[in-house]
Amino acid sequence: MHLEINENAYADPNAEKIHKSENAIPKLKIFCLKFLESTPFESVSLATIAVYTVFLLFWLVHEELMNYAIDDTIMAGYD
């Protein structure tokens, strides 16, 4: 496409004078920091860690109850 009239006639002369600034990143950073420091988020995180810790300790202590023991016949083939 070709403009028959000069392109500068359509250019906004004030467009270059507008100061552009990125304010979204600092606002997002502040939002994320407030969210991560909030009491509900900390409570959910600690509860998740506690449940996983209990599950992991139960699995380590009572491995024979959960039937995850490695059978000796499986390991015998790798001698």
FENTAPE-V603987 format. One line per field, one symbol per residue. psi: psi as a letter, one per 40 degrees, with the letter a starting at -180 (. if undefined). A space follows every 50 residues. Layout:
# FENTAPE-V603987
psi=???
This chain:
# FENTAPE-V603987
psi=ihhdihdddehhdeddehhhihedddddddddddddeidddddddddddd dddddddddddfdddefeihidddedee.
